[in-house]
Amino acid sequence: ACKSFHNVIKMGLCINSTVLFLHLVIIHTMCTKPASAGRWFRSIRIPIPRKYRVHAIGCAKCEGEEIKGVKIVLMDNDFPFDKTMGTTTTDSSGCFSVSGEARDIIGKPDPLIKIQYEYGDKLRIRDRLGFTRHYKTPKRSYSENINFGDINDPNTDNCKAYVKFYNAIQDYIVRVKSNIPYGKLVVTSKALAVHLIPL
């Protein structure tokens, strides 16, 4: 195991993870004599993550139609989980502007946009396991300003369900001149479960 330590370090340089760094410290300690281990510990410098800021714009579309009021999450594609950098909602034209920060030890953030199919506390599109439906764009190379352009979810069932029930809520509010009534409506369509959540 000790002979392969340097190979492990080379492999580790490609992975952005504080946990991996701590593992390498432990392995090095196990493979080194106490005296040299002490000198090594005194000489190490724990890497401090650098902070990077990103501003992203774009528009959420469903077969050409604007997706209004939907939650937008700016994320950093990272191992083992993507990190949230900032959130917002789309405007009346389905477009958004969102900013956020990420910290990375090695390399720079790889920003992406997640369209999360929920409208405030009124509407969520969920799968049968109760998880909110979403779509993530491919990651982008780091830049302080990124234009994601028109984002179209290839799984149109998800965005169509959201658009349909979002429009139904808006139509109700206009006709009745009141918010949606207290209660919970569950609609299942194909693999989708749509929940109108009580206010």
PyRosetta script that sets phi, psi and omega in degrees:
from pyrosetta import init, pose_from_sequence

init()
pose = pose_from_sequence("ACKSFHNVIKMGLCINSTVLFLHLVIIHTMCTKPASAGRWFRSIRIPIPRKYRVHAIGCAKCEGEEIKGVKIVLMDNDFPFDKTMGTTTTDSSGCFSVSGEARDIIGKPDPLIKIQYEYGDKLRIRDRLGFTRHYKTPKRSYSENINFGDINDPNTDNCKAYVKFYNAIQDYIVRVKSNIPYGKLVVTSKALAVHLIPL")
pose.set_psi(1, -38.9)
pose.set_omega(1, -178.0)
pose.set_phi(2, -66.9)
pose.set_psi(2, -34.0)
pose.set_omega(2, -178.4)
pose.set_phi(3, -65.0)
pose.set_psi(3, -31.4)
pose.set_omega(3, -176.7)
pose.set_phi(4, -90.5)
pose.set_psi(4, 8.9)
pose.set_omega(4, -176.1)
pose.set_phi(5, -59.1)
pose.set_psi(5, -44.1)
pose.set_omega(5, -178.3)
pose.set_phi(6, -66.6)
pose.set_psi(6, -33.7)
pose.set_omega(6, 176.2)
pose.set_phi(7, -66.3)
pose.set_psi(7, -36.7)
pose.set_omega(7, 178.4)
pose.set_phi(8, -63.2)
pose.set_psi(8, -41.1)
pose.set_omega(8, 178.5)
pose.set_phi(9, -60.9)
pose.set_psi(9, -44.3)
pose.set_omega(9, 179.7)
pose.set_phi(10, -60.1)
pose.set_psi(10, -41.7)
pose.set_omega(10, 178.6)
pose.set_phi(11, -65.1)
pose.set_psi(11, -38.8)
pose.set_omega(11, -176.4)
pose.set_phi(12, -65.9)
pose.set_psi(12, -27.3)
pose.set_omega(12, -179.3)
pose.set_phi(13, -63.4)
pose.set_psi(13, -19.8)
pose.set_omega(13, -178.2)
pose.set_phi(14, -89.5)
pose.set_psi(14, -5.3)
pose.set_omega(14, -175.0)
pose.set_phi(15, -117.8)
pose.set_psi(15, 126.5)
pose.set_omega(15, -179.1)
pose.set_phi(16, -89.3)
pose.set_psi(16, 91.5)
pose.set_omega(16, -177.7)
pose.set_phi(17, -153.9)
pose.set_psi(17, 122.9)
pose.set_omega(17, 176.9)
pose.set_phi(18, -64.8)
pose.set_psi(18, -34.6)
pose.set_omega(18, 179.8)
pose.set_phi(19, -60.8)
pose.set_psi(19, -42.3)
pose.set_omega(19, 179.7)
pose.set_phi(20, -62.7)
pose.set_psi(20, -40.6)
pose.set_omega(20, 179.5)
pose.set_phi(21, -58.9)
pose.set_psi(21, -44.1)
pose.set_omega(21, 179.5)
pose.set_phi(22, -65.0)
pose.set_psi(22, -37.1)
pose.set_omega(22, 176.7)
pose.set_phi(23, -62.2)
pose.set_psi(23, -40.5)
pose.set_omega(23, 180.0)
pose.set_phi(24, -65.3)
pose.set_psi(24, -36.3)
pose.set_omega(24, 176.6)
pose.set_phi(25, -61.3)
pose.set_psi(25, -44.1)
pose.set_omega(25, -179.3)
pose.set_phi(26, -64.4)
pose.set_psi(26, -44.7)
pose.set_omega(26, -179.1)
pose.set_phi(27, -62.0)
pose.set_psi(27, -43.7)
pose.set_omega(27, -178.8)
pose.set_phi(28, -62.7)
pose.set_psi(28, -39.9)
pose.set_omega(28, 179.6)
pose.set_phi(29, -63.0)
pose.set_psi(29, -41.2)
pose.set_omega(29, -179.5)
pose.set_phi(30, -67.0)
pose.set_psi(30, -27.7)
pose.set_omega(30, -174.4)
pose.set_phi(31, -98.5)
pose.set_psi(31, 8.0)
pose.set_omega(31, -176.0)
pose.set_phi(32, -126.0)
pose.set_psi(32, 148.4)
pose.set_omega(32, 176.8)
pose.set_phi(33, -66.4)
pose.set_psi(33, 151.1)
pose.set_omega(33, -175.2)
pose.set_phi(34, -52.7)
pose.set_psi(34, -44.7)
pose.set_omega(34, -176.7)
pose.set_phi(35, -62.9)
pose.set_psi(35, -48.8)
pose.set_omega(35, -178.9)
pose.set_phi(36, -70.4)
pose.set_psi(36, -29.5)
pose.set_omega(36, 177.4)
pose.set_phi(37, -63.5)
pose.set_psi(37, -41.1)
pose.set_omega(37, 178.9)
pose.set_phi(38, -62.1)
pose.set_psi(38, -43.7)
pose.set_omega(38, 178.9)
pose.set_phi(39, -63.6)
pose.set_psi(39, -38.5)
pose.set_omega(39, -179.0)
pose.set_phi(40, -65.2)
pose.set_psi(40, -42.8)
pose.set_omega(40, 179.5)
pose.set_phi(41, -61.1)
pose.set_psi(41, -38.9)
pose.set_omega(41, -179.3)
pose.set_phi(42, -69.8)
pose.set_psi(42, -24.4)
pose.set_omega(42, -175.6)
pose.set_phi(43, -90.5)
pose.set_psi(43, -16.5)
pose.set_omega(43, -174.7)
pose.set_phi(44, -73.4)
pose.set_psi(44, 150.8)
pose.set_omega(44, 174.9)
pose.set_phi(45, -123.2)
pose.set_psi(45, 115.6)
pose.set_omega(45, -179.4)
pose.set_phi(46, -67.1)
pose.set_psi(46, 124.7)
pose.set_omega(46, -178.5)
pose.set_phi(47, -65.1)
pose.set_psi(47, 135.6)
pose.set_omega(47, 178.2)
pose.set_phi(48, -99.6)
pose.set_psi(48, 122.8)
pose.set_omega(48, -179.1)
pose.set_phi(49, -59.7)
pose.set_psi(49, 136.1)
pose.set_omega(49, 176.0)
pose.set_phi(50, -87.0)
pose.set_psi(50, 147.8)
pose.set_omega(50, -178.8)
pose.set_phi(51, -99.2)
pose.set_psi(51, 130.6)
pose.set_omega(51, 179.8)
pose.set_phi(52, -123.3)
pose.set_psi(52, 136.8)
pose.set_omega(52, 180.0)
pose.set_phi(53, -108.6)
pose.set_psi(53, 141.2)
pose.set_omega(53, -179.2)
pose.set_phi(54, -133.5)
pose.set_psi(54, 137.9)
pose.set_omega(54, 171.5)
pose.set_phi(55, -120.0)
pose.set_psi(55, 126.0)
pose.set_omega(55, -175.9)
pose.set_phi(56, -125.5)
pose.set_psi(56, 143.9)
pose.set_omega(56, 174.4)
pose.set_phi(57, -130.3)
pose.set_psi(57, 163.0)
pose.set_omega(57, 178.8)
pose.set_phi(58, 167.6)
pose.set_psi(58, -176.8)
pose.set_omega(58, 179.1)
pose.set_phi(59, -137.7)
pose.set_psi(59, 135.2)
pose.set_omega(59, 177.8)
pose.set_phi(60, -92.2)
pose.set_psi(60, 127.5)
pose.set_omega(60, -176.5)
pose.set_phi(61, -126.7)
pose.set_psi(61, 151.0)
pose.set_omega(61, 174.6)
pose.set_phi(62, -130.4)
pose.set_psi(62, 97.8)
pose.set_omega(62, -175.0)
pose.set_phi(63, 52.2)
pose.set_psi(63, 44.1)
pose.set_omega(63, 176.8)
pose.set_phi(64, 90.5)
pose.set_psi(64, -14.3)
pose.set_omega(64, -178.8)
pose.set_phi(65, -92.8)
pose.set_psi(65, 142.1)
pose.set_omega(65, -180.0)
pose.set_phi(66, -66.1)
pose.set_psi(66, 139.5)
pose.set_omega(66, 173.2)
pose.set_phi(67, -101.2)
pose.set_psi(67, 103.8)
pose.set_omega(67, -172.6)
pose.set_phi(68, -92.6)
pose.set_psi(68, 145.4)
pose.set_omega(68, 172.7)
pose.set_phi(69, 68.4)
pose.set_psi(69, 8.5)
pose.set_omega(69, -176.4)
pose.set_phi(70, -82.6)
pose.set_psi(70, 151.7)
pose.set_omega(70, -178.7)
pose.set_phi(71, -76.5)
pose.set_psi(71, 132.5)
pose.set_omega(71, 178.2)
pose.set_phi(72, -116.7)
pose.set_psi(72, 130.6)
pose.set_omega(72, 179.8)
pose.set_phi(73, -121.8)
pose.set_psi(73, 121.7)
pose.set_omega(73, 173.2)
pose.set_phi(74, -86.4)
pose.set_psi(74, 124.0)
pose.set_omega(74, -173.5)
pose.set_phi(75, -128.9)
pose.set_psi(75, 157.0)
pose.set_omega(75, 172.7)
pose.set_phi(76, -104.4)
pose.set_psi(76, 118.9)
pose.set_omega(76, 177.8)
pose.set_phi(77, -68.1)
pose.set_psi(77, 112.8)
pose.set_omega(77, -172.1)
pose.set_phi(78, -142.3)
pose.set_psi(78, 166.5)
pose.set_omega(78, 178.4)
pose.set_phi(79, -105.7)
pose.set_psi(79, 133.0)
pose.set_omega(79, 1.6)
pose.set_phi(80, -91.3)
pose.set_psi(80, -9.6)
pose.set_omega(80, -178.4)
pose.set_phi(81, -130.8)
pose.set_psi(81, 147.0)
pose.set_omega(81, 174.8)
pose.set_phi(82, -68.1)
pose.set_psi(82, 144.4)
pose.set_omega(82, -178.1)
pose.set_phi(83, -107.1)
pose.set_psi(83, 137.3)
pose.set_omega(83, 177.2)
pose.set_phi(84, -75.5)
pose.set_psi(84, 130.2)
pose.set_omega(84, 178.6)
pose.set_phi(85, -105.1)
pose.set_psi(85, -35.0)
pose.set_omega(85, -179.5)
pose.set_phi(86, -171.4)
pose.set_psi(86, 160.4)
pose.set_omega(86, 179.9)
pose.set_phi(87, -135.4)
pose.set_psi(87, 156.3)
pose.set_omega(87, 175.0)
pose.set_phi(88, -162.7)
pose.set_psi(88, -173.8)
pose.set_omega(88, 173.5)
pose.set_phi(89, -129.6)
pose.set_psi(89, 157.4)
pose.set_omega(89, 179.6)
pose.set_phi(90, -77.3)
pose.set_psi(90, 153.9)
pose.set_omega(90, -179.7)
pose.set_phi(91, -90.0)
pose.set_psi(91, -166.1)
pose.set_omega(91, -175.5)
pose.set_phi(92, -68.2)
pose.set_psi(92, -13.0)
pose.set_omega(92, 176.5)
pose.set_phi(93, -104.0)
pose.set_psi(93, 7.1)
pose.set_omega(93, 179.2)
pose.set_phi(94, 79.8)
pose.set_psi(94, 9.6)
pose.set_omega(94, -176.7)
pose.set_phi(95, -101.1)
pose.set_psi(95, 163.6)
pose.set_omega(95, -176.8)
pose.set_phi(96, -145.8)
pose.set_psi(96, 160.3)
pose.set_omega(96, 172.8)
pose.set_phi(97, -141.9)
pose.set_psi(97, 121.5)
pose.set_omega(97, -174.5)
pose.set_phi(98, -141.3)
pose.set_psi(98, 142.5)
pose.set_omega(98, 178.7)
pose.set_phi(99, -126.5)
pose.set_psi(99, 156.7)
pose.set_omega(99, 178.5)
pose.set_phi(100, -171.7)
pose.set_psi(100, 174.6)
pose.set_omega(100, -179.3)
pose.set_phi(101, -127.4)
pose.set_psi(101, 151.2)
pose.set_omega(101, 175.3)
pose.set_phi(102, -139.3)
pose.set_psi(102, 151.5)
pose.set_omega(102, 176.9)
pose.set_phi(103, -117.4)
pose.set_psi(103, 128.3)
pose.set_omega(103, 178.4)
pose.set_phi(104, -130.6)
pose.set_psi(104, 141.3)
pose.set_omega(104, 176.9)
pose.set_phi(105, -82.9)
pose.set_psi(105, -47.5)
pose.set_omega(105, -179.6)
pose.set_phi(106, -118.6)
pose.set_psi(106, 128.8)
pose.set_omega(106, 179.2)
pose.set_phi(107, 78.2)
pose.set_psi(107, -166.1)
pose.set_omega(107, -178.1)
pose.set_phi(108, -125.2)
pose.set_psi(108, 164.2)
pose.set_omega(108, -179.5)
pose.set_phi(109, -60.5)
pose.set_psi(109, 151.8)
pose.set_omega(109, 173.1)
pose.set_phi(110, -114.7)
pose.set_psi(110, 88.2)
pose.set_omega(110, -172.3)
pose.set_phi(111, -68.0)
pose.set_psi(111, 148.3)
pose.set_omega(111, 172.2)
pose.set_phi(112, -147.5)
pose.set_psi(112, 165.2)
pose.set_omega(112, 178.5)
pose.set_phi(113, -115.0)
pose.set_psi(113, 133.4)
pose.set_omega(113, 173.8)
pose.set_phi(114, -111.6)
pose.set_psi(114, 123.6)
pose.set_omega(114, 171.5)
pose.set_phi(115, -90.4)
pose.set_psi(115, 113.9)
pose.set_omega(115, -178.5)
pose.set_phi(116, -105.8)
pose.set_psi(116, 117.0)
pose.set_omega(116, -170.1)
pose.set_phi(117, -76.8)
pose.set_psi(117, 77.8)
pose.set_omega(117, 173.6)
pose.set_phi(118, -145.7)
pose.set_psi(118, 147.5)
pose.set_omega(118, -179.6)
pose.set_phi(119, -120.7)
pose.set_psi(119, 95.0)
pose.set_omega(119, -178.1)
pose.set_phi(120, 53.3)
pose.set_psi(120, -134.7)
pose.set_omega(120, 177.5)
pose.set_phi(121, -104.7)
pose.set_psi(121, 19.3)
pose.set_omega(121, -176.4)
pose.set_phi(122, -102.9)
pose.set_psi(122, -32.4)
pose.set_omega(122, -171.6)
pose.set_phi(123, -145.4)
pose.set_psi(123, 134.3)
pose.set_omega(123, 172.6)
pose.set_phi(124, -140.4)
pose.set_psi(124, 137.7)
pose.set_omega(124, 173.7)
pose.set_phi(125, -98.3)
pose.set_psi(125, 120.8)
pose.set_omega(125, -174.8)
pose.set_phi(126, -125.8)
pose.set_psi(126, 158.6)
pose.set_omega(126, 172.7)
pose.set_phi(127, -88.3)
pose.set_psi(127, -177.8)
pose.set_omega(127, -175.2)
pose.set_phi(128, -69.5)
pose.set_psi(128, -15.1)
pose.set_omega(128, 178.4)
pose.set_phi(129, -91.5)
pose.set_psi(129, -2.5)
pose.set_omega(129, 177.8)
pose.set_phi(130, 93.8)
pose.set_psi(130, 2.9)
pose.set_omega(130, 179.5)
pose.set_phi(131, -85.3)
pose.set_psi(131, 141.2)
pose.set_omega(131, 179.4)
pose.set_phi(132, -68.6)
pose.set_psi(132, 130.9)
pose.set_omega(132, 178.2)
pose.set_phi(133, -66.9)
pose.set_psi(133, 146.9)
pose.set_omega(133, 179.8)
pose.set_phi(134, -156.9)
pose.set_psi(134, 168.8)
pose.set_omega(134, 174.4)
pose.set_phi(135, -137.8)
pose.set_psi(135, 133.2)
pose.set_omega(135, 177.4)
pose.set_phi(136, -111.3)
pose.set_psi(136, 134.9)
pose.set_omega(136, 175.3)
pose.set_phi(137, -75.2)
pose.set_psi(137, 161.4)
pose.set_omega(137, 169.7)
pose.set_phi(138, -60.0)
pose.set_psi(138, 150.5)
pose.set_omega(138, -180.0)
pose.set_phi(139, -68.8)
pose.set_psi(139, 154.1)
pose.set_omega(139, 176.9)
pose.set_phi(140, -115.4)
pose.set_psi(140, 155.7)
pose.set_omega(140, 172.5)
pose.set_phi(141, -68.9)
pose.set_psi(141, 151.4)
pose.set_omega(141, -174.9)
pose.set_phi(142, -63.6)
pose.set_psi(142, 136.5)
pose.set_omega(142, 170.9)
pose.set_phi(143, -156.4)
pose.set_psi(143, 149.7)
pose.set_omega(143, -179.9)
pose.set_phi(144, -67.3)
pose.set_psi(144, -29.1)
pose.set_omega(144, 179.4)
pose.set_phi(145, -130.1)
pose.set_psi(145, 124.4)
pose.set_omega(145, -177.4)
pose.set_phi(146, -130.3)
pose.set_psi(146, 131.5)
pose.set_omega(146, 174.2)
pose.set_phi(147, -105.7)
pose.set_psi(147, 110.7)
pose.set_omega(147, -179.0)
pose.set_phi(148, -82.9)
pose.set_psi(148, -5.6)
pose.set_omega(148, 178.4)
pose.set_phi(149, 64.2)
pose.set_psi(149, -151.2)
pose.set_omega(149, 176.8)
pose.set_phi(150, -81.3)
pose.set_psi(150, 124.8)
pose.set_omega(150, -179.8)
pose.set_phi(151, -105.2)
pose.set_psi(151, 115.4)
pose.set_omega(151, -179.9)
pose.set_phi(152, -112.9)
pose.set_psi(152, 120.6)
pose.set_omega(152, 177.4)
pose.set_phi(153, -73.4)
pose.set_psi(153, 121.5)
pose.set_omega(153, 179.3)
pose.set_phi(154, -65.7)
pose.set_psi(154, -24.1)
pose.set_omega(154, 175.3)
pose.set_phi(155, -88.5)
pose.set_psi(155, 86.8)
pose.set_omega(155, -172.1)
pose.set_phi(156, -69.9)
pose.set_psi(156, -17.3)
pose.set_omega(156, 177.9)
pose.set_phi(157, -59.0)
pose.set_psi(157, -39.9)
pose.set_omega(157, -178.3)
pose.set_phi(158, -66.1)
pose.set_psi(158, -50.8)
pose.set_omega(158, -176.7)
pose.set_phi(159, -70.5)
pose.set_psi(159, -33.9)
pose.set_omega(159, 178.4)
pose.set_phi(160, -64.0)
pose.set_psi(160, -42.3)
pose.set_omega(160, 178.5)
pose.set_phi(161, -61.8)
pose.set_psi(161, -43.7)
pose.set_omega(161, 179.4)
pose.set_phi(162, -62.3)
pose.set_psi(162, -50.2)
pose.set_omega(162, -176.9)
pose.set_phi(163, -60.1)
pose.set_psi(163, -42.8)
pose.set_omega(163, -178.2)
pose.set_phi(164, -60.2)
pose.set_psi(164, -49.3)
pose.set_omega(164, -175.4)
pose.set_phi(165, -79.2)
pose.set_psi(165, -28.1)
pose.set_omega(165, 173.3)
pose.set_phi(166, -63.2)
pose.set_psi(166, -46.0)
pose.set_omega(166, 179.0)
pose.set_phi(167, -63.7)
pose.set_psi(167, -36.5)
pose.set_omega(167, 178.5)
pose.set_phi(168, -64.2)
pose.set_psi(168, -40.0)
pose.set_omega(168, 178.2)
pose.set_phi(169, -63.8)
pose.set_psi(169, -46.1)
pose.set_omega(169, -179.8)
pose.set_phi(170, -63.4)
pose.set_psi(170, -38.9)
pose.set_omega(170, 179.0)
pose.set_phi(171, -64.3)
pose.set_psi(171, -41.6)
pose.set_omega(171, 178.9)
pose.set_phi(172, -62.3)
pose.set_psi(172, -45.2)
pose.set_omega(172, -178.0)
pose.set_phi(173, -62.2)
pose.set_psi(173, -40.7)
pose.set_omega(173, -180.0)
pose.set_phi(174, -67.2)
pose.set_psi(174, -44.3)
pose.set_omega(174, -176.2)
pose.set_phi(175, -70.5)
pose.set_psi(175, -44.9)
pose.set_omega(175, -173.8)
pose.set_phi(176, -90.6)
pose.set_psi(176, -16.0)
pose.set_omega(176, -175.7)
pose.set_phi(177, 56.8)
pose.set_psi(177, 42.0)
pose.set_omega(177, 178.9)
pose.set_phi(178, -154.9)
pose.set_psi(178, 160.2)
pose.set_omega(178, 177.4)
pose.set_phi(179, -71.2)
pose.set_psi(179, 171.5)
pose.set_omega(179, 179.6)
pose.set_phi(180, -62.7)
pose.set_psi(180, 144.9)
pose.set_omega(180, -175.2)
pose.set_phi(181, -69.2)
pose.set_psi(181, 161.4)
pose.set_omega(181, 176.9)
pose.set_phi(182, -65.3)
pose.set_psi(182, 138.6)
pose.set_omega(182, -179.4)
pose.set_phi(183, 143.8)
pose.set_psi(183, 177.0)
pose.set_omega(183, -178.6)
pose.set_phi(184, -136.2)
pose.set_psi(184, 120.6)
pose.set_omega(184, 179.5)
pose.set_phi(185, -108.6)
pose.set_psi(185, 125.3)
pose.set_omega(185, 178.6)
pose.set_phi(186, -114.5)
pose.set_psi(186, 121.4)
pose.set_omega(186, 179.7)
pose.set_phi(187, -120.7)
pose.set_psi(187, 125.2)
pose.set_omega(187, 178.3)
pose.set_phi(188, -108.5)
pose.set_psi(188, 123.0)
pose.set_omega(188, 178.6)
pose.set_phi(189, -132.2)
pose.set_psi(189, 114.5)
pose.set_omega(189, -173.9)
pose.set_phi(190, 56.7)
pose.set_psi(190, -119.2)
pose.set_omega(190, -179.4)
pose.set_phi(191, -97.2)
pose.set_psi(191, 12.7)
pose.set_omega(191, -174.7)
pose.set_phi(192, -102.8)
pose.set_psi(192, 143.9)
pose.set_omega(192, 170.3)
pose.set_phi(193, -122.1)
pose.set_psi(193, 119.9)
pose.set_omega(193, -177.5)
pose.set_phi(194, -108.0)
pose.set_psi(194, 126.6)
pose.set_omega(194, -176.0)
pose.set_phi(195, -117.4)
pose.set_psi(195, 126.0)
pose.set_omega(195, 167.5)
pose.set_phi(196, -96.6)
pose.set_psi(196, 117.9)
pose.set_omega(196, -169.4)
pose.set_phi(197, -94.5)
pose.set_psi(197, 135.1)
pose.set_omega(197, -178.9)
pose.set_phi(198, -61.8)
pose.set_psi(198, 145.8)
pose.set_omega(198, 178.6)
pose.set_phi(199, -77.2)
pose.dump_pdb("model.pdb")
